[in-house]
């Protein structure tokens, strides 16, 4: 791998630190080159990223870099026999790039709220990454308030990943509770004749199923409604997958009997959670 530096291409180190805003150009020799880069750039199909294959090298260009682009960039050659290709382990290159940006000490996350599951049979990562290699980072539990030391035995800090629980134990508070549930109405004030939808959402472990139940104002009058349950897996990078389970109740041609509390109960093997929202007749 080669990186552009002061108008010249040279082999980058295992770690690079650049100022955000720069355009980064990386090259890898070979007629068939594949690339890997931070999942953030794939999540939003970022137009700032360009990957091209030239006759003798592959080229990756990232324009207007930001602190959110901090991460590992790697390339490797492909050995192909017809349409079947495999990775050439003898021709690989990688570099981890820190993009420093004023006011952005931490690498921004694609979501404000995230769930990390601690399981005794595998490592768990709290994705707390920084944009400055020399930054000193500590982990804090919100409730009860306490600093959790990275002692190098149970928990270590990896600047490329975050805080790593090497072998989670029961005292680390492995989750065993009911679903983490939220509820949201398309509107909390509805005109007569309009349609209304209320969405109930659960973020959970990939292999834990969730069942939903609804209580709604027109239920006693056998008001016709549509209820649809779905789920999907969200891959958040760094080997972290979250299951998002959702149930949506839809009422068409809103009437006065439809005003009131919409109550959603989500249940898994560990318990149940009930949430509610109010919809008023406008």
Backbone as CSV, one residue per row, in Angstrom:
resi,resn,N_x,N_y,N_z,CA_x,CA_y,CA_z,C_x,C_y,C_z
1,UNK,0.845,-1.191,0.000,0.000,0.000,0.000,0.882,1.244,0.000
2,UNK,0.434,2.272,-0.732,1.121,3.556,-0.750,0.117,4.668,-0.457
3,UNK,0.576,5.719,0.203,-0.279,6.859,0.519,0.374,8.132,0.016
4,UNK,-0.459,9.062,-0.463,0.048,10.349,-0.926,0.451,11.208,0.265
5,UNK,1.684,11.702,0.256,2.185,12.569,1.323,3.084,13.620,0.704
6,UNK,2.657,14.884,0.812,3.421,16.003,0.243,3.701,15.807,-1.240
7,UNK,2.682,15.340,-1.967,2.814,15.197,-3.407,3.533,13.944,-3.861
8,UNK,3.966,13.110,-2.919,4.670,11.874,-3.279,3.993,10.684,-2.616
9,UNK,4.075,9.529,-3.286,3.521,8.307,-2.719,4.606,7.552,-1.966
10,UNK,4.283,7.135,-0.764,5.211,6.340,0.022,4.430,5.358,0.891
11,UNK,5.109,4.343,1.377,4.454,3.320,2.184,4.027,3.909,3.523
12,UNK,2.743,3.799,3.885,2.297,4.365,5.159,2.652,3.455,6.327
13,UNK,2.688,4.013,7.518,2.924,3.205,8.705,1.657,2.466,9.106
14,UNK,1.764,1.663,10.138,0.590,0.930,10.628,-0.477,1.891,11.126
15,UNK,-0.037,3.084,11.577,-0.952,4.114,12.066,-0.565,5.447,11.451
16,UNK,-1.561,6.204,10.989,-1.345,7.548,10.467,-2.277,8.512,11.189
17,UNK,-1.836,9.749,11.344,-2.678,10.782,11.937,-2.719,11.968,10.982
18,UNK,-3.919,12.292,10.493,-4.085,13.362,9.519,-5.115,14.362,10.029
19,UNK,-5.052,15.575,9.509,-6.029,16.596,9.852,-7.265,16.429,8.989
20,UNK,-8.434,16.440,9.608,-9.682,16.312,8.865,-9.796,17.426,7.832
21,UNK,-10.440,17.123,6.724,-10.580,18.080,5.637,-9.686,17.762,4.462
22,UNK,-8.618,17.000,4.715,-7.707,16.623,3.645,-8.344,15.568,2.736
23,UNK,-7.830,15.509,1.513,-8.182,14.426,0.598,-7.115,13.354,0.704
24,UNK,-7.540,12.131,0.943,-6.617,11.010,1.122,-6.658,10.126,-0.115
25,UNK,-5.483,9.787,-0.626,-5.394,8.868,-1.765,-4.475,7.708,-1.405
26,UNK,-4.999,6.499,-1.512,-4.234,5.283,-1.243,-4.150,4.451,-2.514
27,UNK,-3.004,3.788,-2.689,-2.824,2.922,-3.854,-2.282,1.566,-3.438
28,UNK,-2.721,0.549,-4.142,-2.214,-0.810,-3.939,-1.861,-1.398,-5.298
29,UNK,-0.642,-1.952,-5.408,-0.215,-2.543,-6.670,-1.014,-3.800,-6.978
30,UNK,-1.313,-3.982,-8.261,-2.018,-5.182,-8.692,-3.115,-4.861,-9.691
31,UNK,-3.401,-5.832,-10.553,-4.435,-5.638,-11.573,-5.828,-5.972,-11.044
32,UNK,-5.892,-6.677,-9.898,-7.176,-6.986,-9.250,-7.028,-6.714,-7.750
33,UNK,-7.506,-5.580,-7.310,-7.330,-5.164,-5.917,-8.696,-4.949,-5.265
34,UNK,-8.849,-5.472,-4.054,-10.051,-5.242,-3.256,-9.696,-4.363,-2.056
35,UNK,-10.701,-3.636,-1.549,-10.473,-2.694,-0.458,-11.432,-2.927,0.706
36,UNK,-10.955,-2.575,1.890,-11.801,-2.539,3.082,-11.583,-1.186,3.747
37,UNK,-12.660,-0.585,4.244,-12.570,0.742,4.846,-13.658,0.859,5.910
38,UNK,-13.649,1.920,6.733,-14.616,2.036,7.827,-16.059,1.855,7.373
39,UNK,-16.819,1.079,8.154,-18.203,0.754,7.799,-19.063,2.008,7.658
40,UNK,-18.670,3.080,8.350,-19.417,4.344,8.278,-19.577,4.806,6.831
41,UNK,-18.539,4.627,6.025,-18.575,5.092,4.641,-19.517,4.254,3.790
42,UNK,-19.688,2.987,4.151,-20.614,2.114,3.438,-22.047,2.356,3.871
43,UNK,-22.229,2.658,5.147,-23.570,2.817,5.701,-24.360,3.870,4.936
44,UNK,-23.714,4.958,4.577,-24.400,6.053,3.913,-24.032,6.177,2.424
45,UNK,-23.371,5.139,1.886,-22.975,5.162,0.473,-22.352,6.515,0.129
46,UNK,-21.348,6.876,0.890,-20.789,8.220,0.852,-20.155,8.531,-0.498
47,UNK,-20.587,9.646,-1.101,-20.078,10.044,-2.417,-18.664,10.602,-2.337
48,UNK,-18.163,10.871,-1.131,-16.794,11.369,-0.984,-15.772,10.271,-1.247
49,UNK,-16.235,9.028,-1.223,-15.341,7.882,-1.396,-15.367,7.402,-2.839
50,UNK,-14.187,7.194,-3.394,-14.067,6.687,-4.759,-13.057,5.552,-4.793
51,UNK,-13.447,4.422,-5.376,-12.549,3.277,-5.529,-12.461,2.935,-7.014
52,UNK,-11.235,2.917,-7.545,-11.028,2.640,-8.964,-9.948,1.581,-9.143
53,UNK,-10.063,0.836,-10.219,-9.040,-0.137,-10.580,-8.361,0.312,-11.861
54,UNK,-7.073,0.620,-11.769,-6.289,0.966,-12.942,-5.546,-0.271,-13.437
55,UNK,-4.801,-0.116,-14.511,-4.136,-1.272,-15.123,-3.151,-1.935,-14.167
56,UNK,-2.402,-1.143,-13.404,-1.350,-1.699,-12.547,-1.587,-1.517,-11.051
57,UNK,-2.628,-0.799,-10.674,-2.860,-0.578,-9.246,-4.329,-0.235,-8.987
58,UNK,-4.740,-0.502,-7.751,-6.050,-0.066,-7.288,-5.905,1.257,-6.569
59,UNK,-6.935,2.075,-6.633,-6.861,3.430,-6.086,-8.098,3.719,-5.234
60,UNK,-7.868,4.192,-4.007,-8.955,4.633,-3.131,-8.733,6.105,-2.816
61,UNK,-9.762,6.914,-3.047,-9.677,8.346,-2.775,-10.826,8.751,-1.857
62,UNK,-10.490,9.455,-0.788,-11.497,9.965,0.147,-11.350,11.473,0.227
63,UNK,-12.367,12.201,-0.230,-12.321,13.660,-0.248,-12.978,14.237,1.004
64,UNK,-12.548,15.432,1.384,-13.143,16.155,2.519,-13.308,15.256,3.745
65,UNK,-12.225,14.663,4.169,-12.264,13.714,5.285,-12.786,14.374,6.560
66,UNK,-13.449,13.575,7.404,-13.969,14.048,8.683,-13.525,13.089,9.784
67,UNK,-13.743,13.485,11.022,-13.358,12.630,12.144,-14.100,11.299,12.115
68,UNK,-15.301,11.279,11.532,-16.089,10.047,11.459,-15.457,9.008,10.543
69,UNK,-14.504,9.427,9.701,-13.833,8.503,8.784,-12.690,7.751,9.452
70,UNK,-12.393,8.076,10.695,-11.312,7.404,11.422,-11.530,5.897,11.428
71,UNK,-10.486,5.160,11.068,-10.607,3.703,11.053,-9.540,3.061,10.197
72,UNK,-9.703,1.764,9.970,-8.701,0.998,9.234,-9.028,0.943,7.752
73,UNK,-8.015,1.193,6.935,-8.108,1.073,5.487,-7.141,-0.030,5.059
74,UNK,-7.623,-0.997,4.318,-6.750,-2.100,3.911,-7.049,-2.516,2.480
75,UNK,-6.073,-3.187,1.872,-6.222,-3.665,0.499,-5.551,-5.018,0.366
76,UNK,-5.959,-5.764,-0.645,-5.347,-7.065,-0.916,-5.556,-7.430,-2.382
77,UNK,-4.643,-8.225,-2.881,-4.741,-8.692,-4.250,-5.695,-9.873,-4.366
78,UNK,-6.190,-10.106,-5.583,-7.079,-11.217,-5.853,-6.407,-12.198,-6.819
79,UNK,-6.505,-13.489,-6.508,-6.062,-14.542,-7.412,-7.301,-15.138,-8.058
80,UNK,-7.389,-15.021,-9.375,-8.615,-15.423,-10.059,-8.364,-16.532,-11.074
81,UNK,-9.300,-17.450,-11.118,-9.335,-18.512,-12.127,-10.699,-18.428,-12.784
82,UNK,-10.752,-17.745,-13.919,-12.037,-17.471,-14.536,-12.804,-16.462,-13.695
83,UNK,-14.037,-16.858,-13.308,-14.859,-15.972,-12.488,-14.693,-16.235,-10.994
84,UNK,-13.891,-17.213,-10.644,-13.697,-17.564,-9.241,-12.418,-16.909,-8.725
85,UNK,-12.553,-16.093,-7.699,-11.402,-15.371,-7.143,-11.259,-15.655,-5.651
86,UNK,-10.029,-15.590,-5.181,-9.768,-15.726,-3.754,-8.708,-14.709,-3.351
87,UNK,-8.670,-14.437,-2.079,-7.749,-13.439,-1.544,-6.320,-13.957,-1.571
88,UNK,-5.411,-13.101,-2.040,-3.982,-13.425,-2.054,-3.368,-12.915,-0.751
89,UNK,-3.131,-13.839,0.188,-2.630,-13.448,1.504,-1.188,-12.942,1.466
90,UNK,-0.503,-13.137,0.352,0.886,-12.677,0.245,0.962,-11.220,-0.213
91,UNK,-0.165,-10.668,-0.632,-0.172,-9.281,-1.116,-1.291,-8.508,-0.407
92,UNK,-0.972,-8.022,0.779,-1.937,-7.248,1.558,-1.268,-5.999,2.124
93,UNK,-2.063,-5.027,2.457,-1.555,-3.813,3.086,-2.658,-3.155,3.889
94,UNK,-2.285,-2.475,4.968,-3.301,-1.799,5.776,-2.677,-0.659,6.565
95,UNK,-3.510,0.304,6.908,-3.104,1.397,7.779,-4.333,1.908,8.511
96,UNK,-4.169,2.267,9.771,-5.266,2.835,10.559,-5.064,4.343,10.575
97,UNK,-6.070,5.089,10.112,-5.926,6.538,9.981,-6.793,7.259,11.013
98,UNK,-6.147,8.109,11.820,-6.851,9.010,12.729,-7.059,10.332,12.000
99,UNK,-8.307,10.776,11.891,-8.599,12.081,11.310,-8.956,13.029,12.455
100,UNK,-8.014,13.885,12.816,-8.233,14.801,13.939,-9.027,16.014,13.474
101,UNK,-9.979,16.404,14.303,-10.863,17.520,13.960,-11.163,18.311,15.226
102,UNK,-11.066,19.617,15.157,-11.278,20.461,16.322,-12.674,20.236,16.895
103,UNK,-12.724,19.987,18.197,-14.009,19.790,18.855,-14.560,18.388,18.744
104,UNK,-13.841,17.492,18.068,-14.309,16.108,17.902,-13.238,15.157,18.425
105,UNK,-13.204,14.956,19.726,-12.223,14.046,20.309,-12.601,12.588,20.060
106,UNK,-13.910,12.298,20.077,-14.381,10.935,19.859,-14.869,10.756,18.424
107,UNK,-14.715,9.554,17.912,-15.223,9.235,16.580,-16.748,9.224,16.661
108,UNK,-17.431,10.076,15.888,-18.895,10.121,15.961,-19.514,8.773,15.617
109,UNK,-20.611,8.461,16.292,-21.324,7.209,16.052,-22.468,7.450,15.088
110,UNK,-22.868,6.388,14.351,-23.998,6.499,13.433,-25.317,6.564,14.182
111,UNK,-25.313,6.197,15.469,-26.534,6.274,16.270,-26.180,6.759,17.670
112,UNK,-27.049,7.584,18.238,-26.777,8.130,19.576,-26.863,7.037,20.635
113,UNK,-27.845,6.135,20.474,-28.063,5.083,21.460,-27.678,3.738,20.863
114,UNK,-26.905,2.973,21.597,-26.501,1.652,21.126,-26.524,0.679,22.296
115,UNK,-26.675,-0.588,21.966,-26.729,-1.634,22.982,-25.555,-2.578,22.782
116,UNK,-24.820,-2.850,23.851,-23.713,-3.810,23.814,-24.078,-4.974,24.724
117,UNK,-24.008,-6.184,24.182,-24.378,-7.365,24.955,-23.133,-8.081,25.459
118,UNK,-23.145,-8.422,26.744,-22.037,-9.131,27.361,-22.400,-10.603,27.494
119,UNK,-21.655,-11.448,26.814,-21.868,-12.885,26.881,-20.592,-13.551,27.375
120,UNK,-20.705,-14.537,28.268,-19.511,-15.130,28.883,-18.624,-15.910,27.926
121,UNK,-19.132,-16.233,26.738,-18.356,-17.064,25.819,-17.664,-16.273,24.716
122,UNK,-17.747,-14.950,24.746,-17.066,-14.163,23.712,-16.802,-12.741,24.191
123,UNK,-15.849,-12.100,23.511,-15.497,-10.732,23.873,-16.643,-9.774,23.542
124,UNK,-16.672,-8.668,24.261,-17.641,-7.607,23.986,-16.890,-6.290,23.876
125,UNK,-17.335,-5.441,22.957,-16.647,-4.177,22.710,-17.596,-3.005,22.942
126,UNK,-17.181,-2.082,23.800,-17.873,-0.802,23.955,-17.182,0.158,22.993
127,UNK,-17.850,0.525,21.882,-17.174,1.257,20.805,-16.910,2.720,21.138
128,UNK,-15.880,2.932,21.949,-15.498,4.277,22.378,-14.140,4.591,21.749
129,UNK,-14.158,5.089,20.510,-12.910,5.338,19.790,-12.613,6.831,19.732
130,UNK,-11.333,7.160,19.622,-10.910,8.557,19.620,-10.270,8.923,18.288
131,UNK,-10.169,10.239,18.054,-9.559,10.731,16.820,-8.117,11.161,17.032
132,UNK,-7.674,11.148,18.298,-6.304,11.540,18.640,-5.622,10.367,19.329
133,UNK,-4.558,9.811,18.744,-3.923,8.608,19.304,-3.454,8.763,20.741
134,UNK,-3.082,9.973,21.140,-2.520,10.184,22.480,-3.581,10.422,23.554
135,UNK,-4.852,10.405,23.185,-5.920,10.708,24.144,-5.990,9.663,25.255
136,UNK,-6.247,10.114,26.470,-6.446,9.232,27.617,-7.954,9.046,27.814
137,UNK,-8.396,7.810,27.824,-9.832,7.524,27.836,-10.196,6.679,29.049
138,UNK,-11.299,7.019,29.709,-11.800,6.211,30.827,-13.249,5.830,30.552
139,UNK,-13.646,4.700,31.104,-15.004,4.184,30.928,-15.794,4.421,32.215
140,UNK,-17.008,4.951,32.077,-17.835,5.254,33.244,-19.197,4.575,33.121
141,UNK,-19.637,3.998,34.209,-20.996,3.463,34.275,-21.912,4.583,34.734
142,UNK,-23.057,4.707,34.081,-23.952,5.824,34.382,-24.707,5.616,35.689
143,UNK,-25.203,4.384,35.923,-25.955,4.138,37.155,-25.723,2.713,37.637
144,UNK,-25.307,2.551,38.900,-24.823,3.652,39.757,-23.500,4.194,39.226
145,UNK,-23.290,5.489,39.402,-22.118,6.153,38.833,-20.828,5.537,39.357
146,UNK,-19.963,5.159,38.436,-18.699,4.544,38.832,-17.766,4.490,37.631
147,UNK,-16.480,4.759,37.886,-15.482,4.573,36.833,-15.103,3.099,36.778
148,UNK,-15.062,2.555,35.562,-14.695,1.153,35.374,-13.273,1.111,34.832
149,UNK,-12.315,0.671,35.628,-10.912,0.703,35.193,-10.606,-0.356,34.137
150,UNK,-9.783,0.024,33.171,-9.263,-0.940,32.200,-7.992,-1.526,32.805
151,UNK,-8.134,-2.672,33.474,-7.020,-3.223,34.253,-6.073,-4.094,33.437
152,UNK,-6.384,-4.282,32.154,-5.508,-5.089,31.310,-5.739,-6.576,31.438
153,UNK,-6.569,-6.977,32.385,-6.875,-8.402,32.584,-8.296,-8.727,32.144
154,UNK,-9.268,-8.052,32.752,-10.670,-8.251,32.381,-11.087,-7.300,31.261
155,UNK,-10.597,-6.060,31.365,-10.965,-5.022,30.407,-9.703,-4.332,29.906
156,UNK,-9.603,-4.163,28.598,-8.477,-3.437,28.011,-9.029,-2.347,27.102
157,UNK,-8.210,-1.316,26.881,-8.607,-0.285,25.928,-7.789,-0.434,24.658
158,UNK,-8.476,-0.586,23.544,-7.860,-0.680,22.226,-8.292,0.557,21.448
159,UNK,-7.329,1.429,21.104,-7.690,2.692,20.462,-8.362,2.487,19.110
160,UNK,-8.218,1.295,18.514,-8.852,1.020,17.228,-10.258,0.442,17.370
161,UNK,-10.615,-0.010,18.580,-11.912,-0.653,18.783,-12.729,0.002,19.889
162,UNK,-12.090,0.288,21.020,-12.790,0.799,22.186,-12.420,-0.022,23.406
163,UNK,-13.298,-0.062,24.397,-13.068,-0.876,25.586,-13.508,-2.307,25.308
164,UNK,-12.606,-3.252,25.559,-12.871,-4.654,25.247,-12.992,-5.454,26.539
165,UNK,-14.159,-6.050,26.745,-14.341,-7.011,27.840,-13.840,-8.357,27.326
166,UNK,-12.722,-8.827,27.872,-12.096,-10.039,27.350,-12.909,-11.289,27.678
167,UNK,-13.361,-11.401,28.904,-14.186,-12.538,29.321,-15.272,-12.020,30.264
168,UNK,-16.388,-11.551,29.707,-17.447,-10.986,30.551,-17.909,-11.958,31.636
169,UNK,-18.074,-11.431,32.849,-18.539,-12.226,33.984,-19.867,-11.654,34.486
170,UNK,-20.499,-12.379,35.398,-21.809,-11.959,35.894,-21.755,-10.592,36.578
171,UNK,-20.622,-10.272,37.240,-20.545,-8.980,37.923,-20.413,-7.819,36.950
172,UNK,-20.206,-8.119,35.666,-20.200,-7.074,34.648,-21.622,-6.702,34.229
173,UNK,-22.610,-7.340,34.870,-24.017,-7.064,34.593,-24.410,-7.527,33.203
174,UNK,-24.240,-8.834,32.947,-24.735,-9.428,31.709,-26.245,-9.246,31.683
175,UNK,-26.806,-8.728,30.592,-28.220,-8.392,30.590,-29.110,-9.617,30.742
176,UNK,-30.105,-9.501,31.612,-31.049,-10.596,31.773,-32.456,-10.050,31.935
177,UNK,-32.662,-8.829,31.516,-33.934,-8.163,31.723,-34.851,-8.224,30.525
178,UNK,-36.005,-7.582,30.654,-37.001,-7.535,29.585,-36.552,-6.623,28.449
179,UNK,-37.327,-6.585,27.347,-36.914,-5.813,26.165,-36.791,-4.314,26.433
180,UNK,-35.841,-3.690,25.758,-35.705,-2.237,25.771,-36.631,-1.693,24.686
181,UNK,-37.715,-1.024,25.082,-38.826,-0.729,24.173,-39.108,0.764,24.091
182,UNK,-39.427,1.239,22.877,-39.852,2.623,22.670,-41.126,2.624,21.835
183,UNK,-41.888,3.712,21.934,-43.133,3.834,21.172,-43.209,5.227,20.570
184,UNK,-43.754,5.311,19.353,-43.818,6.590,18.643,-45.035,6.597,17.725
185,UNK,-45.840,7.658,17.825,-46.997,7.824,16.949,-46.630,8.719,15.776
186,UNK,-47.247,8.462,14.618,-46.977,9.307,13.450,-47.450,10.733,13.706
187,UNK,-48.444,10.874,14.576,-48.893,12.189,15.032,-49.681,11.990,16.319
188,UNK,-49.532,12.910,17.259,-50.267,12.788,18.521,-51.569,13.584,18.525
189,UNK,-51.808,14.334,17.440,-53.084,15.014,17.241,-53.525,14.757,15.808
190,UNK,-54.715,14.137,15.665,-55.152,13.662,14.352,-56.523,14.237,14.020
191,UNK,-56.673,14.670,12.774,-57.962,15.160,12.301,-58.872,13.996,11.944
192,UNK,-60.156,14.209,12.025,-61.106,13.181,11.645,-60.940,12.796,10.183
193,UNK,-60.962,11.493,9.919,-60.811,11.001,8.552,-59.391,10.704,8.150
194,UNK,-58.416,11.163,8.939,-57.010,10.880,8.622,-56.620,9.484,9.107
195,UNK,-55.452,9.027,8.653,-54.905,7.747,9.104,-53.843,7.995,10.174
196,UNK,-53.695,7.046,11.089,-52.708,7.161,12.163,-51.971,5.837,12.314
197,UNK,-50.657,5.922,12.546,-49.850,4.730,12.807,-49.064,4.943,14.096
198,UNK,-48.951,3.874,14.876,-48.154,3.912,16.102,-47.143,2.780,16.030
199,UNK,-45.873,3.124,16.237,-44.778,2.169,16.066,-44.158,1.813,17.407
200,UNK,-44.002,0.523,17.651,-43.366,0.009,18.862,-42.066,-0.677,18.442
201,UNK,-40.940,-0.286,19.046,-39.628,-0.762,18.606,-38.838,-1.341,19.765
202,UNK,-38.153,-2.461,19.491,-37.285,-3.104,20.477,-35.915,-3.332,19.860
203,UNK,-34.855,-2.899,20.555,-33.486,-3.225,20.174,-33.016,-4.349,21.083
204,UNK,-32.489,-5.429,20.480,-32.117,-6.570,21.301,-31.039,-7.432,20.690
205,UNK,-30.785,-8.552,21.336,-29.780,-9.487,20.871,-30.247,-10.161,19.583
206,UNK,-29.307,-10.527,18.708,-29.671,-11.078,17.396,-30.559,-12.313,17.451
207,UNK,-30.369,-13.177,18.464,-31.093,-14.450,18.492,-32.248,-14.481,19.489
208,UNK,-32.671,-13.332,19.997,-33.767,-13.282,20.968,-35.032,-12.740,20.292
209,UNK,-36.059,-13.594,20.190,-37.307,-13.199,19.551,-38.168,-12.360,20.493
210,UNK,-38.987,-11.502,19.887,-39.861,-10.608,20.651,-41.297,-10.762,20.154
211,UNK,-42.243,-10.843,21.082,-43.665,-10.859,20.751,-44.312,-9.558,21.221
212,UNK,-45.264,-9.060,20.413,-45.930,-7.795,20.727,-47.425,-8.016,20.979
213,UNK,-47.983,-7.205,21.888,-49.432,-7.161,22.115,-49.861,-5.697,22.196
214,UNK,-51.048,-5.410,21.682,-51.547,-4.036,21.661,-52.869,-3.910,22.414
215,UNK,-53.037,-2.786,23.092,-54.322,-2.354,23.621,-54.570,-0.966,23.040
216,UNK,-55.756,-0.754,22.440,-56.014,0.528,21.778,-57.453,0.964,22.068
217,UNK,-57.764,2.264,21.908,-59.051,2.813,22.346,-60.279,2.141,21.735
218,UNK,-60.240,1.819,20.459,-61.423,1.260,19.799,-61.550,-0.244,19.918
219,UNK,-60.735,-0.853,20.771,-60.692,-2.317,20.853,-62.028,-2.910,21.322
220,UNK,-62.643,-2.300,22.330,-63.909,-2.832,22.850,-65.025,-2.750,21.817
221,UNK,-64.942,-1.746,20.942,-65.953,-1.581,19.894,-65.588,-2.344,18.628
222,UNK,-64.562,-3.201,18.733,-64.088,-4.016,17.603,-63.751,-3.152,16.396
223,UNK,-63.108,-2.042,16.695,-62.656,-1.128,15.635,-61.614,-1.838,14.788
224,UNK,-61.799,-1.911,13.449,-60.806,-2.596,12.606,-59.485,-1.832,12.548
225,UNK,-58.399,-2.540,12.781,-57.053,-1.966,12.690,-56.164,-2.963,11.959
226,UNK,-55.018,-2.477,11.520,-54.010,-3.340,10.898,-52.776,-3.357,11.789
227,UNK,-52.298,-4.564,12.124,-51.092,-4.710,12.939,-50.082,-5.545,12.164
228,UNK,-48.883,-5.009,12.022,-47.828,-5.711,11.283,-46.562,-5.780,12.130
229,UNK,-46.047,-7.000,12.311,-44.810,-7.214,13.066,-43.680,-7.581,12.115
230,UNK,-42.510,-6.969,12.316,-41.340,-7.266,11.487,-40.091,-7.264,12.358
231,UNK,-39.015,-7.825,11.835,-37.712,-7.721,12.493,-36.623,-7.828,11.440
232,UNK,-35.461,-7.276,11.771,-34.300,-7.373,10.887,-33.040,-7.206,11.725
233,UNK,-31.911,-7.624,11.147,-30.621,-7.483,11.816,-29.891,-6.270,11.265
234,UNK,-29.286,-5.501,12.160,-28.501,-4.334,11.773,-27.050,-4.598,12.127
235,UNK,-26.182,-4.535,11.129,-24.752,-4.742,11.357,-24.098,-3.379,11.561
236,UNK,-23.561,-3.173,12.750,-23.012,-1.870,13.126,-21.497,-1.807,13.053
237,UNK,-20.883,-2.781,12.403,-19.428,-2.795,12.322,-18.800,-3.325,13.587
238,UNK,-17.490,-3.550,13.530,-16.723,-4.040,14.675,-17.299,-5.345,15.223
239,UNK,-17.933,-6.138,14.356,-18.468,-7.427,14.757,-19.719,-7.342,15.615
240,UNK,-20.401,-6.205,15.597,-21.566,-5.989,16.459,-22.847,-6.005,15.628
241,UNK,-23.782,-6.884,16.001,-25.063,-6.995,15.313,-26.197,-6.812,16.311
242,UNK,-27.195,-6.021,15.940,-28.363,-5.769,16.778,-29.620,-6.200,16.033
243,UNK,-30.545,-6.808,16.760,-31.838,-7.177,16.184,-32.834,-6.066,16.502
244,UNK,-33.481,-5.534,15.473,-34.514,-4.527,15.675,-35.860,-5.173,15.344
245,UNK,-36.713,-5.271,16.365,-38.052,-5.847,16.210,-39.065,-4.714,16.310
246,UNK,-40.042,-4.705,15.395,-41.002,-3.611,15.374,-42.423,-4.128,15.164
247,UNK,-43.368,-3.430,15.756,-44.785,-3.694,15.536,-45.464,-2.359,15.282
248,UNK,-46.254,-2.288,14.223,-46.934,-1.042,13.893,-48.435,-1.304,13.800
249,UNK,-49.203,-0.483,14.485,-50.659,-0.556,14.426,-51.155,0.646,13.633
250,UNK,-52.029,0.398,12.660,-52.519,1.451,11.779,-54.040,1.534,11.869
251,UNK,-54.527,2.742,12.070,-55.967,3.001,12.105,-56.299,3.932,10.952
252,UNK,-57.225,3.515,10.103,-57.646,4.340,8.973,-58.932,5.089,9.312
253,UNK,-59.096,6.252,8.691,-60.312,7.054,8.861,-60.578,7.324,10.348
254,UNK,-59.668,8.045,10.957,-59.678,8.302,12.404,-61.004,8.899,12.865
255,UNK,-61.551,8.340,13.983,-62.798,8.811,14.574,-62.566,9.153,16.048
256,UNK,-63.598,9.706,16.684,-63.464,10.082,18.095,-63.187,8.870,18.981
257,UNK,-63.715,7.697,18.627,-63.489,6.502,19.454,-62.043,6.021,19.376
258,UNK,-61.266,6.565,18.419,-59.869,6.143,18.261,-58.915,6.969,19.121
259,UNK,-59.427,8.024,19.733,-58.571,8.874,20.568,-58.347,8.210,21.923
260,UNK,-57.127,8.355,22.443,-56.815,7.785,23.748,-55.439,7.162,23.794
261,UNK,-55.270,6.212,24.703,-53.969,5.579,24.904,-53.782,4.379,23.976
262,UNK,-52.609,4.345,23.330,-52.187,3.174,22.558,-51.061,2.519,23.356
263,UNK,-51.316,1.300,23.791,-50.410,0.618,24.718,-49.793,-0.595,24.038
264,UNK,-48.479,-0.641,24.042,-47.733,-1.748,23.422,-46.983,-2.513,24.511
265,UNK,-47.115,-3.831,24.487,-46.362,-4.692,25.395,-45.446,-5.588,24.571
266,UNK,-44.145,-5.501,24.832,-43.148,-6.338,24.154,-42.644,-7.379,25.142
267,UNK,-42.553,-8.623,24.687,-42.166,-9.705,25.587,-41.126,-10.606,24.946
268,UNK,-40.110,-10.977,25.741,-39.162,-12.012,25.342,-39.053,-13.018,26.487
269,UNK,-38.100,-13.932,26.406,-37.985,-14.979,27.413,-37.600,-14.436,28.787
270,UNK,-37.103,-13.184,28.834,-36.628,-12.615,30.090,-37.632,-11.688,30.754
271,UNK,-38.779,-11.502,30.138,-39.769,-10.629,30.743,-40.492,-9.795,29.711
272,UNK,-41.198,-8.778,30.161,-41.953,-7.922,29.259,-41.854,-6.463,29.687
273,UNK,-42.043,-5.585,28.702,-42.023,-4.141,28.930,-43.251,-3.538,28.270
274,UNK,-43.922,-2.634,28.966,-45.104,-1.972,28.426,-44.837,-0.475,28.292
275,UNK,-45.163,0.061,27.119,-45.010,1.493,26.857,-46.319,2.006,26.263
276,UNK,-46.547,3.311,26.364,-47.810,3.871,25.879,-47.609,5.276,25.348
277,UNK,-48.511,5.678,24.465,-48.529,7.047,23.968,-49.982,7.461,23.765
278,UNK,-50.242,8.758,23.815,-51.606,9.275,23.676,-51.803,9.896,22.301
279,UNK,-52.946,9.585,21.684,-53.326,10.196,20.416,-54.647,10.929,20.634
280,UNK,-54.665,12.231,20.338,-55.850,13.050,20.578,-56.577,13.362,19.276
281,UNK,-57.885,13.596,19.389,-58.690,14.017,18.239,-58.548,15.526,18.084
282,UNK,-58.121,15.946,16.919,-57.860,17.374,16.692,-59.082,18.050,16.070
